[in-house]
């Protein structure tokens, strides 16, 4: 049997609780960043008017629906 004093028991329980919250927070942030990155792969920013529009990932240039200029697909970067 492990003998602990009351302050150590409280400290250990609090440490485990806070470590769990920190781990959940970090894993949620990583998952959210992956989803955002995957979403940005399908979007193209126009080089002329900076309008963002959804395109299929292909190598052919697409026409901007706002100004009509041709743009090559480059994945957007997260801020
Ligand atoms: Zn445009």
PDB file of the backbone (N, CA, C, O) and the ligand in Angstrom, with CONECT records:
HET     ZN  A 101       1
ATOM      1  N   UNK A   1       0.836  -1.184   0.000  1.00  0.00           N
ATOM      2  CA  UNK A   1       0.000   0.000   0.000  1.00  0.00           C
ATOM      3  C   UNK A   1       0.879   1.245   0.000  1.00  0.00           C
ATOM      4  O   UNK A   1       1.888   1.306   0.702  1.00  0.00           O
ATOM      5  N   UNK A   2       0.493   2.210  -0.774  1.00  0.00           N
ATOM      6  CA  UNK A   2       1.244   3.461  -0.858  1.00  0.00           C
ATOM      7  C   UNK A   2       0.719   4.426   0.189  1.00  0.00           C
ATOM      8  O   UNK A   2      -0.483   4.673   0.284  1.00  0.00           O
ATOM      9  N   UNK A   3       1.624   4.958   0.958  1.00  0.00           N
ATOM     10  CA  UNK A   3       1.204   5.922   1.981  1.00  0.00           C
ATOM     11  C   UNK A   3       1.512   7.331   1.489  1.00  0.00           C
ATOM     12  O   UNK A   3       2.640   7.645   1.110  1.00  0.00           O
ATOM     13  N   UNK A   4       0.502   8.152   1.505  1.00  0.00           N
ATOM     14  CA  UNK A   4       0.651   9.552   1.102  1.00  0.00           C
ATOM     15  C   UNK A   4       0.061  10.445   2.166  1.00  0.00           C
ATOM     16  O   UNK A   4      -0.934  10.106   2.805  1.00  0.00           O
ATOM     17  N   UNK A   5       0.674  11.568   2.344  1.00  0.00           N
ATOM     18  CA  UNK A   5       0.074  12.552   3.233  1.00  0.00           C
ATOM     19  C   UNK A   5      -0.991  13.304   2.452  1.00  0.00           C
ATOM     20  O   UNK A   5      -1.003  13.274   1.221  1.00  0.00           O
ATOM     21  N   UNK A   6      -1.857  13.960   3.145  1.00  0.00           N
ATOM     22  CA  UNK A   6      -2.970  14.653   2.495  1.00  0.00           C
ATOM     23  C   UNK A   6      -2.498  15.732   1.518  1.00  0.00           C
ATOM     24  O   UNK A   6      -3.050  15.813   0.421  1.00  0.00           O
ATOM     25  N   UNK A   7      -1.507  16.568   1.855  1.00  0.00           N
ATOM     26  CA  UNK A   7      -1.055  17.558   0.860  1.00  0.00           C
ATOM     27  C   UNK A   7      -0.501  16.921  -0.409  1.00  0.00           C
ATOM     28  O   UNK A   7      -0.737  17.427  -1.506  1.00  0.00           O
ATOM     29  N   UNK A   8       0.235  15.812  -0.275  1.00  0.00           N
ATOM     30  CA  UNK A   8       0.766  15.134  -1.472  1.00  0.00           C
ATOM     31  C   UNK A   8      -0.348  14.497  -2.290  1.00  0.00           C
ATOM     32  O   UNK A   8      -0.286  14.472  -3.519  1.00  0.00           O
ATOM     33  N   UNK A   9      -1.358  13.988  -1.613  1.00  0.00           N
ATOM     34  CA  UNK A   9      -2.487  13.402  -2.325  1.00  0.00           C
ATOM     35  C   UNK A   9      -3.228  14.471  -3.130  1.00  0.00           C
ATOM     36  O   UNK A   9      -3.591  14.246  -4.285  1.00  0.00           O
ATOM     37  N   UNK A  10      -3.447  15.626  -2.517  1.00  0.00           N
ATOM     38  CA  UNK A  10      -4.126  16.726  -3.216  1.00  0.00           C
ATOM     39  C   UNK A  10      -3.264  17.216  -4.372  1.00  0.00           C
ATOM     40  O   UNK A  10      -3.769  17.459  -5.467  1.00  0.00           O
ATOM     41  N   UNK A  11      -1.961  17.362  -4.130  1.00  0.00           N
ATOM     42  CA  UNK A  11      -1.053  17.817  -5.185  1.00  0.00           C
ATOM     43  C   UNK A  11      -1.034  16.832  -6.345  1.00  0.00           C
ATOM     44  O   UNK A  11      -1.082  17.250  -7.502  1.00  0.00           O
ATOM     45  N   UNK A  12      -0.967  15.553  -6.067  1.00  0.00           N
ATOM     46  CA  UNK A  12      -0.933  14.539  -7.125  1.00  0.00           C
ATOM     47  C   UNK A  12      -2.228  14.533  -7.929  1.00  0.00           C
ATOM     48  O   UNK A  12      -2.194  14.454  -9.157  1.00  0.00           O
ATOM     49  N   UNK A  13      -3.353  14.613  -7.256  1.00  0.00           N
ATOM     50  CA  UNK A  13      -4.636  14.639  -7.967  1.00  0.00           C
ATOM     51  C   UNK A  13      -4.754  15.898  -8.824  1.00  0.00           C
ATOM     52  O   UNK A  13      -5.222  15.839  -9.961  1.00  0.00           O
ATOM     53  N   UNK A  14      -4.333  17.026  -8.278  1.00  0.00           N
ATOM     54  CA  UNK A  14      -4.392  18.280  -9.046  1.00  0.00           C
ATOM     55  C   UNK A  14      -3.446  18.240 -10.244  1.00  0.00           C
ATOM     56  O   UNK A  14      -3.787  18.727 -11.322  1.00  0.00           O
ATOM     57  N   UNK A  15      -2.266  17.665 -10.060  1.00  0.00           N
ATOM     58  CA  UNK A  15      -1.295  17.554 -11.153  1.00  0.00           C
ATOM     59  C   UNK A  15      -1.834  16.676 -12.269  1.00  0.00           C
ATOM     60  O   UNK A  15      -1.725  17.032 -13.442  1.00  0.00           O
ATOM     61  N   UNK A  16      -2.406  15.549 -11.926  1.00  0.00           N
ATOM     62  CA  UNK A  16      -2.963  14.650 -12.944  1.00  0.00           C
ATOM     63  C   UNK A  16      -4.129  15.325 -13.662  1.00  0.00           C
ATOM     64  O   UNK A  16      -4.255  15.189 -14.878  1.00  0.00           O
ATOM     65  N   UNK A  17      -4.967  16.035 -12.950  1.00  0.00           N
ATOM     66  CA  UNK A  17      -6.100  16.727 -13.551  1.00  0.00           C
ATOM     67  C   UNK A  17      -5.622  17.799 -14.529  1.00  0.00           C
ATOM     68  O   UNK A  17      -6.124  17.883 -15.649  1.00  0.00           O
ATOM     69  N   UNK A  18      -4.663  18.612 -14.115  1.00  0.00           N
ATOM     70  CA  UNK A  18      -4.162  19.680 -14.992  1.00  0.00           C
ATOM     71  C   UNK A  18      -3.393  19.114 -16.183  1.00  0.00           C
ATOM     72  O   UNK A  18      -3.461  19.672 -17.279  1.00  0.00           O
ATOM     73  N   UNK A  19      -2.667  18.021 -15.988  1.00  0.00           N
ATOM     74  CA  UNK A  19      -1.962  17.388 -17.111  1.00  0.00           C
ATOM     75  C   UNK A  19      -2.960  16.858 -18.131  1.00  0.00           C
ATOM     76  O   UNK A  19      -2.716  16.947 -19.335  1.00  0.00           O
ATOM     77  N   UNK A  20      -4.070  16.313 -17.672  1.00  0.00           N
ATOM     78  CA  UNK A  20      -5.112  15.846 -18.589  1.00  0.00           C
ATOM     79  C   UNK A  20      -5.718  16.983 -19.381  1.00  0.00           C
ATOM     80  O   UNK A  20      -5.948  16.845 -20.582  1.00  0.00           O
ATOM     81  N   UNK A  21      -5.980  18.103 -18.732  1.00  0.00           N
ATOM     82  CA  UNK A  21      -6.522  19.270 -19.434  1.00  0.00           C
ATOM     83  C   UNK A  21      -5.525  19.786 -20.465  1.00  0.00           C
ATOM     84  O   UNK A  21      -5.910  20.120 -21.585  1.00  0.00           O
ATOM     85  N   UNK A  22      -4.257  19.854 -20.099  1.00  0.00           N
ATOM     86  CA  UNK A  22      -3.229  20.326 -21.034  1.00  0.00           C
ATOM     87  C   UNK A  22      -3.105  19.390 -22.234  1.00  0.00           C
ATOM     88  O   UNK A  22      -2.968  19.850 -23.368  1.00  0.00           O
ATOM     89  N   UNK A  23      -3.150  18.102 -21.995  1.00  0.00           N
ATOM     90  CA  UNK A  23      -3.055  17.130 -23.085  1.00  0.00           C
ATOM     91  C   UNK A  23      -4.265  17.240 -24.019  1.00  0.00           C
ATOM     92  O   UNK A  23      -4.113  17.188 -25.239  1.00  0.00           O
ATOM     93  N   UNK A  24      -5.449  17.392 -23.456  1.00  0.00           N
ATOM     94  CA  UNK A  24      -6.656  17.540 -24.282  1.00  0.00           C
ATOM     95  C   UNK A  24      -6.590  18.827 -25.095  1.00  0.00           C
ATOM     96  O   UNK A  24      -6.996  18.851 -26.257  1.00  0.00           O
ATOM     97  N   UNK A  25      -6.079  19.898 -24.487  1.00  0.00           N
ATOM     98  CA  UNK A  25      -5.974  21.195 -25.170  1.00  0.00           C
ATOM     99  C   UNK A  25      -5.017  21.092 -26.362  1.00  0.00           C
ATOM    100  O   UNK A  25      -5.326  21.560 -27.458  1.00  0.00           O
ATOM    101  N   UNK A  26      -3.853  20.475 -26.134  1.00  0.00           N
ATOM    102  CA  UNK A  26      -2.853  20.356 -27.206  1.00  0.00           C
ATOM    103  C   UNK A  26      -3.372  19.480 -28.335  1.00  0.00           C
ATOM    104  O   UNK A  26      -3.201  19.817 -29.507  1.00  0.00           O
ATOM    105  N   UNK A  27      -4.006  18.356 -27.997  1.00  0.00           N
ATOM    106  CA  UNK A  27      -4.514  17.477 -29.054  1.00  0.00           C
ATOM    107  C   UNK A  27      -5.644  18.148 -29.832  1.00  0.00           C
ATOM    108  O   UNK A  27      -5.762  17.940 -31.039  1.00  0.00           O
ATOM    109  N   UNK A  28      -6.473  18.946 -29.169  1.00  0.00           N
ATOM    110  CA  UNK A  28      -7.526  19.665 -29.869  1.00  0.00           C
ATOM    111  C   UNK A  28      -6.933  20.715 -30.806  1.00  0.00           C
ATOM    112  O   UNK A  28      -7.424  20.897 -31.921  1.00  0.00           O
ATOM    113  N   UNK A  29      -5.890  21.403 -30.368  1.00  0.00           N
ATOM    114  CA  UNK A  29      -5.257  22.422 -31.213  1.00  0.00           C
ATOM    115  C   UNK A  29      -4.606  21.793 -32.442  1.00  0.00           C
ATOM    116  O   UNK A  29      -4.687  22.349 -33.537  1.00  0.00           O
ATOM    117  N   UNK A  30      -3.965  20.642 -32.271  1.00  0.00           N
ATOM    118  CA  UNK A  30      -3.350  19.950 -33.408  1.00  0.00           C
ATOM    119  C   UNK A  30      -4.419  19.489 -34.391  1.00  0.00           C
ATOM    120  O   UNK A  30      -4.251  19.646 -35.600  1.00  0.00           O
ATOM    121  N   UNK A  31      -5.511  18.924 -33.893  1.00  0.00           N
ATOM    122  CA  UNK A  31      -6.591  18.457 -34.773  1.00  0.00           C
ATOM    123  C   UNK A  31      -7.222  19.627 -35.517  1.00  0.00           C
ATOM    124  O   UNK A  31      -7.513  19.520 -36.708  1.00  0.00           O
ATOM    125  N   UNK A  32      -7.433  20.738 -34.827  1.00  0.00           N
ATOM    126  CA  UNK A  32      -8.041  21.905 -35.473  1.00  0.00           C
ATOM    127  C   UNK A  32      -7.129  22.468 -36.553  1.00  0.00           C
ATOM    128  O   UNK A  32      -7.603  22.887 -37.609  1.00  0.00           O
ATOM    129  N   UNK A  33      -5.823  22.481 -36.297  1.00  0.00           N
ATOM    130  CA  UNK A  33      -4.867  22.975 -37.292  1.00  0.00           C
ATOM    131  C   UNK A  33      -4.838  22.091 -38.541  1.00  0.00           C
ATOM    132  O   UNK A  33      -4.724  22.596 -39.657  1.00  0.00           O
ATOM    133  N   UNK A  34      -4.941  20.782 -38.355  1.00  0.00           N
ATOM    134  CA  UNK A  34      -4.989  19.872 -39.505  1.00  0.00           C
ATOM    135  C   UNK A  34      -6.225  20.117 -40.344  1.00  0.00           C
ATOM    136  O   UNK A  34      -6.147  20.135 -41.572  1.00  0.00           O
ATOM    137  N   UNK A  35      -7.362  20.305 -39.700  1.00  0.00           N
ATOM    138  CA  UNK A  35      -8.606  20.547 -40.439  1.00  0.00           C
ATOM    139  C   UNK A  35      -8.512  21.857 -41.209  1.00  0.00           C
ATOM    140  O   UNK A  35      -8.922  21.921 -42.368  1.00  0.00           O
ATOM    141  N   UNK A  36      -7.980  22.899 -40.586  1.00  0.00           N
ATOM    142  CA  UNK A  36      -7.836  24.193 -41.262  1.00  0.00           C
ATOM    143  C   UNK A  36      -6.897  24.081 -42.459  1.00  0.00           C
ATOM    144  O   UNK A  36      -7.159  24.656 -43.515  1.00  0.00           O
ATOM    145  N   UNK A  37      -5.810  23.345 -42.293  1.00  0.00           N
ATOM    146  CA  UNK A  37      -4.842  23.180 -43.375  1.00  0.00           C
ATOM    147  C   UNK A  37      -5.470  22.433 -44.545  1.00  0.00           C
ATOM    148  O   UNK A  37      -5.245  22.784 -45.703  1.00  0.00           O
ATOM    149  N   UNK A  38      -6.269  21.387 -44.241  1.00  0.00           N
ATOM    150  CA  UNK A  38      -6.924  20.613 -45.287  1.00  0.00           C
ATOM    151  C   UNK A  38      -7.957  21.469 -46.022  1.00  0.00           C
ATOM    152  O   UNK A  38      -8.132  21.336 -47.233  1.00  0.00           O
ATOM    153  N   UNK A  39      -8.637  22.344 -45.286  1.00  0.00           N
ATOM    154  CA  UNK A  39      -9.632  23.211 -45.914  1.00  0.00           C
ATOM    155  C   UNK A  39      -8.975  24.207 -46.865  1.00  0.00           C
ATOM    156  O   UNK A  39      -9.517  24.506 -47.930  1.00  0.00           O
ATOM    157  N   UNK A  40      -7.800  24.723 -46.476  1.00  0.00           N
ATOM    158  CA  UNK A  40      -7.131  25.725 -47.299  1.00  0.00           C
ATOM    159  C   UNK A  40      -6.562  25.140 -48.582  1.00  0.00           C
ATOM    160  O   UNK A  40      -6.279  25.894 -49.513  1.00  0.00           O
ATOM    161  N   UNK A  41      -6.382  23.821 -48.666  1.00  0.00           N
ATOM    162  CA  UNK A  41      -5.841  23.223 -49.879  1.00  0.00           C
ATOM    163  C   UNK A  41      -6.784  23.395 -51.061  1.00  0.00           C
ATOM    164  O   UNK A  41      -6.331  23.424 -52.204  1.00  0.00           O
ATOM    165  N   UNK A  42      -8.085  23.510 -50.813  1.00  0.00           N
ATOM    166  CA  UNK A  42      -9.053  23.588 -51.897  1.00  0.00           C
ATOM    167  C   UNK A  42      -9.342  25.025 -52.314  1.00  0.00           C
ATOM    168  O   UNK A  42     -10.151  25.242 -53.217  1.00  0.00           O
ATOM    169  N   UNK A  43      -8.713  26.001 -51.692  1.00  0.00           N
ATOM    170  CA  UNK A  43      -9.004  27.394 -51.988  1.00  0.00           C
ATOM    171  C   UNK A  43      -7.843  28.038 -52.741  1.00  0.00           C
ATOM    172  O   UNK A  43      -6.678  27.712 -52.515  1.00  0.00           O
ATOM    173  N   UNK A  44      -8.182  28.951 -53.632  1.00  0.00           N
ATOM    174  CA  UNK A  44      -7.184  29.697 -54.385  1.00  0.00           C
ATOM    175  C   UNK A  44      -7.434  31.186 -54.183  1.00  0.00           C
ATOM    176  O   UNK A  44      -8.578  31.641 -54.177  1.00  0.00           O
ATOM    177  N   UNK A  45      -6.365  31.926 -54.019  1.00  0.00           N
ATOM    178  CA  UNK A  45      -6.476  33.380 -53.893  1.00  0.00           C
ATOM    179  C   UNK A  45      -6.101  34.008 -55.228  1.00  0.00           C
ATOM    180  O   UNK A  45      -5.077  33.653 -55.811  1.00  0.00           O
ATOM    181  N   UNK A  46      -6.910  34.927 -55.713  1.00  0.00           N
ATOM    182  CA  UNK A  46      -6.636  35.619 -56.970  1.00  0.00           C
ATOM    183  C   UNK A  46      -5.446  36.560 -56.774  1.00  0.00           C
ATOM    184  O   UNK A  46      -5.353  37.263 -55.768  1.00  0.00           O
ATOM    185  N   UNK A  47      -4.546  36.559 -57.745  1.00  0.00           N
ATOM    186  CA  UNK A  47      -3.340  37.401 -57.647  1.00  0.00           C
ATOM    187  C   UNK A  47      -3.657  38.859 -57.938  1.00  0.00           C
ATOM    188  O   UNK A  47      -2.890  39.742 -57.554  1.00  0.00           O
ATOM    189  N   UNK A  48      -4.764  39.125 -58.604  1.00  0.00           N
ATOM    190  CA  UNK A  48      -5.091  40.495 -58.986  1.00  0.00           C
ATOM    191  C   UNK A  48      -5.962  41.167 -57.922  1.00  0.00           C
ATOM    192  O   UNK A  48      -5.627  42.246 -57.433  1.00  0.00           O
ATOM    193  N   UNK A  49      -7.085  40.522 -57.563  1.00  0.00           N
ATOM    194  CA  UNK A  49      -8.033  41.185 -56.659  1.00  0.00           C
ATOM    195  C   UNK A  49      -8.060  40.566 -55.268  1.00  0.00           C
ATOM    196  O   UNK A  49      -8.815  41.028 -54.412  1.00  0.00           O
ATOM    197  N   UNK A  50      -7.254  39.530 -55.016  1.00  0.00           N
ATOM    198  CA  UNK A  50      -7.166  38.873 -53.707  1.00  0.00           C
ATOM    199  C   UNK A  50      -8.462  38.200 -53.298  1.00  0.00           C
ATOM    200  O   UNK A  50      -8.664  37.922 -52.115  1.00  0.00           O
ATOM    201  N   UNK A  51      -9.338  37.934 -54.243  1.00  0.00           N
ATOM    202  CA  UNK A  51     -10.573  37.222 -53.944  1.00  0.00           C
ATOM    203  C   UNK A  51     -10.257  35.743 -53.771  1.00  0.00           C
ATOM    204  O   UNK A  51      -9.489  35.176 -54.548  1.00  0.00           O
ATOM    205  N   UNK A  52     -10.841  35.117 -52.760  1.00  0.00           N
ATOM    206  CA  UNK A  52     -10.604  33.698 -52.514  1.00  0.00           C
ATOM    207  C   UNK A  52     -11.791  32.903 -53.000  1.00  0.00           C
ATOM    208  O   UNK A  52     -12.939  33.216 -52.686  1.00  0.00           O
ATOM    209  N   UNK A  53     -11.501  31.858 -53.778  1.00  0.00           N
ATOM    210  CA  UNK A  53     -12.570  31.024 -54.298  1.00  0.00           C
ATOM    211  C   UNK A  53     -12.149  29.570 -54.264  1.00  0.00           C
ATOM    212  O   UNK A  53     -10.962  29.245 -54.294  1.00  0.00           O
ATOM    213  N   UNK A  54     -13.149  28.700 -54.201  1.00  0.00           N
ATOM    214  CA  UNK A  54     -12.894  27.279 -54.071  1.00  0.00           C
ATOM    215  C   UNK A  54     -12.640  26.674 -55.440  1.00  0.00           C
ATOM    216  O   UNK A  54     -13.393  26.919 -56.384  1.00  0.00           O
ATOM    217  N   UNK A  55     -11.575  25.881 -55.549  1.00  0.00           N
ATOM    218  CA  UNK A  55     -11.222  25.231 -56.808  1.00  0.00           C
ATOM    219  C   UNK A  55     -10.858  23.790 -56.537  1.00  0.00           C
ATOM    220  O   UNK A  55     -10.387  23.461 -55.448  1.00  0.00           O
ATOM    221  N   UNK A  56     -11.072  22.919 -57.522  1.00  0.00           N
ATOM    222  CA  UNK A  56     -10.540  21.554 -57.371  1.00  0.00           C
ATOM    223  C   UNK A  56      -9.025  21.592 -57.517  1.00  0.00           C
ATOM    224  O   UNK A  56      -8.516  22.331 -58.360  1.00  0.00           O
ATOM    225  N   UNK A  57      -8.291  20.825 -56.725  1.00  0.00           N
ATOM    226  CA  UNK A  57      -6.830  20.846 -56.836  1.00  0.00           C
ATOM    227  C   UNK A  57      -6.367  20.255 -58.167  1.00  0.00           C
ATOM    228  O   UNK A  57      -6.296  19.037 -58.325  1.00  0.00           O
ATOM    229  N   UNK A  58      -6.062  21.108 -59.095  1.00  0.00           N
ATOM    230  CA  UNK A  58      -5.587  20.668 -60.410  1.00  0.00           C
ATOM    231  C   UNK A  58      -4.477  21.607 -60.843  1.00  0.00           C
ATOM    232  O   UNK A  58      -4.265  22.656 -60.236  1.00  0.00           O
ATOM    233  N   UNK A  59      -3.771  21.225 -61.895  1.00  0.00           N
ATOM    234  CA  UNK A  59      -2.649  22.042 -62.345  1.00  0.00           C
ATOM    235  C   UNK A  59      -3.088  23.093 -63.354  1.00  0.00           C
ATOM    236  O   UNK A  59      -2.325  24.016 -63.639  1.00  0.00           O
ATOM    237  N   UNK A  60      -4.291  22.982 -63.901  1.00  0.00           N
ATOM    238  CA  UNK A  60      -4.722  23.946 -64.906  1.00  0.00           C
ATOM    239  C   UNK A  60      -5.106  25.267 -64.232  1.00  0.00           C
ATOM    240  O   UNK A  60      -5.642  25.267 -63.124  1.00  0.00           O
ATOM    241  N   UNK A  61      -4.835  26.374 -64.893  1.00  0.00           N
ATOM    242  CA  UNK A  61      -5.208  27.658 -64.310  1.00  0.00           C
ATOM    243  C   UNK A  61      -6.728  27.829 -64.302  1.00  0.00           C
ATOM    244  O   UNK A  61      -7.430  27.382 -65.209  1.00  0.00           O
ATOM    245  N   UNK A  62      -7.202  28.477 -63.267  1.00  0.00           N
ATOM    246  CA  UNK A  62      -8.637  28.709 -63.129  1.00  0.00           C
ATOM    247  C   UNK A  62      -8.915  30.199 -63.254  1.00  0.00           C
ATOM    248  O   UNK A  62      -8.053  31.040 -62.998  1.00  0.00           O
ATOM    249  N   UNK A  63     -10.140  30.498 -63.656  1.00  0.00           N
ATOM    250  CA  UNK A  63     -10.526  31.888 -63.860  1.00  0.00           C
ATOM    251  C   UNK A  63     -11.199  32.412 -62.598  1.00  0.00           C
ATOM    252  O   UNK A  63     -12.069  31.753 -62.029  1.00  0.00           O
ATOM    253  N   UNK A  64     -10.796  33.587 -62.170  1.00  0.00           N
ATOM    254  CA  UNK A  64     -11.354  34.203 -60.969  1.00  0.00           C
ATOM    255  C   UNK A  64     -12.802  34.621 -61.240  1.00  0.00           C
ATOM    256  O   UNK A  64     -13.063  35.306 -62.229  1.00  0.00           O
ATOM    257  N   UNK A  65     -13.742  34.225 -60.389  1.00  0.00           N
ATOM    258  CA  UNK A  65     -15.136  34.617 -60.614  1.00  0.00           C
ATOM    259  C   UNK A  65     -15.373  36.108 -60.358  1.00  0.00           C
ATOM    260  O   UNK A  65     -16.399  36.644 -60.779  1.00  0.00           O
ATOM    261  N   UNK A  66     -14.463  36.774 -59.689  1.00  0.00           N
ATOM    262  CA  UNK A  66     -14.655  38.190 -59.361  1.00  0.00           C
ATOM    263  C   UNK A  66     -14.171  39.102 -60.497  1.00  0.00           C
ATOM    264  O   UNK A  66     -14.906  39.985 -60.939  1.00  0.00           O
ATOM    265  N   UNK A  67     -12.928  38.886 -60.970  1.00  0.00           N
ATOM    266  CA  UNK A  67     -12.358  39.804 -61.950  1.00  0.00           C
ATOM    267  C   UNK A  67     -12.057  39.131 -63.295  1.00  0.00           C
ATOM    268  O   UNK A  67     -11.806  39.828 -64.279  1.00  0.00           O
ATOM    269  N   UNK A  68     -12.075  37.800 -63.358  1.00  0.00           N
ATOM    270  CA  UNK A  68     -11.895  37.098 -64.611  1.00  0.00           C
ATOM    271  C   UNK A  68     -10.454  36.805 -64.977  1.00  0.00           C
ATOM    272  O   UNK A  68     -10.214  36.292 -66.070  1.00  0.00           O
ATOM    273  N   UNK A  69      -9.493  37.097 -64.138  1.00  0.00           N
ATOM    274  CA  UNK A  69      -8.099  36.818 -64.473  1.00  0.00           C
ATOM    275  C   UNK A  69      -7.781  35.344 -64.204  1.00  0.00           C
ATOM    276  O   UNK A  69      -8.420  34.692 -63.379  1.00  0.00           O
ATOM    277  N   UNK A  70      -6.779  34.842 -64.922  1.00  0.00           N
ATOM    278  CA  UNK A  70      -6.386  33.444 -64.754  1.00  0.00           C
ATOM    279  C   UNK A  70      -5.412  33.318 -63.579  1.00  0.00           C
ATOM    280  O   UNK A  70      -4.506  34.136 -63.422  1.00  0.00           O
ATOM    281  N   UNK A  71      -5.609  32.292 -62.766  1.00  0.00           N
ATOM    282  CA  UNK A  71      -4.755  32.054 -61.599  1.00  0.00           C
ATOM    283  C   UNK A  71      -4.372  30.599 -61.545  1.00  0.00           C
ATOM    284  O   UNK A  71      -5.193  29.721 -61.811  1.00  0.00           O
ATOM    285  N   UNK A  72      -3.126  30.339 -61.202  1.00  0.00           N
ATOM    286  CA  UNK A  72      -2.713  28.973 -60.935  1.00  0.00           C
ATOM    287  C   UNK A  72      -3.055  28.653 -59.493  1.00  0.00           C
ATOM    288  O   UNK A  72      -3.072  29.522 -58.621  1.00  0.00           O
ATOM    289  N   UNK A  73      -3.323  27.384 -59.273  1.00  0.00           N
ATOM    290  CA  UNK A  73      -3.703  26.965 -57.917  1.00  0.00           C
ATOM    291  C   UNK A  73      -2.474  26.843 -57.044  1.00  0.00           C
ATOM    292  O   UNK A  73      -1.589  26.034 -57.322  1.00  0.00           O
ATOM    293  N   UNK A  74      -2.410  27.642 -55.984  1.00  0.00           N
ATOM    294  CA  UNK A  74      -1.403  27.521 -54.952  1.00  0.00           C
ATOM    295  C   UNK A  74      -2.154  27.387 -53.640  1.00  0.00           C
ATOM    296  O   UNK A  74      -3.024  28.205 -53.342  1.00  0.00           O
ATOM    297  N   UNK A  75      -1.839  26.383 -52.860  1.00  0.00           N
ATOM    298  CA  UNK A  75      -2.543  26.232 -51.582  1.00  0.00           C
ATOM    299  C   UNK A  75      -2.325  27.460 -50.704  1.00  0.00           C
ATOM    300  O   UNK A  75      -1.216  27.987 -50.611  1.00  0.00           O
ATOM    301  N   UNK A  76      -3.391  27.900 -50.072  1.00  0.00           N
ATOM    302  CA  UNK A  76      -3.277  29.058 -49.189  1.00  0.00           C
ATOM    303  C   UNK A  76      -2.562  28.637 -47.921  1.00  0.00           C
ATOM    304  O   UNK A  76      -2.633  27.481 -47.505  1.00  0.00           O
ATOM    305  N   UNK A  77      -1.882  29.578 -47.321  1.00  0.00           N
ATOM    306  CA  UNK A  77      -1.196  29.324 -46.069  1.00  0.00           C
ATOM    307  C   UNK A  77      -2.058  29.802 -44.913  1.00  0.00           C
ATOM    308  O   UNK A  77      -2.762  30.807 -45.013  1.00  0.00           O
ATOM    309  N   UNK A  78      -1.988  29.063 -43.816  1.00  0.00           N
ATOM    310  CA  UNK A  78      -2.716  29.493 -42.628  1.00  0.00           C
ATOM    311  C   UNK A  78      -2.013  30.688 -42.014  1.00  0.00           C
ATOM    312  O   UNK A  78      -0.793  30.820 -42.108  1.00  0.00           O
ATOM    313  N   UNK A  79      -2.776  31.543 -41.395  1.00  0.00           N
ATOM    314  CA  UNK A  79      -2.180  32.740 -40.787  1.00  0.00           C
ATOM    315  C   UNK A  79      -1.551  32.414 -39.458  1.00  0.00           C
ATOM    316  O   UNK A  79      -1.001  33.299 -38.801  1.00  0.00           O
TER     317      UNK A  79
HETATM  318 ZN    ZN A 101      -9.698  38.210 -59.178  1.00  0.00          ZN
END
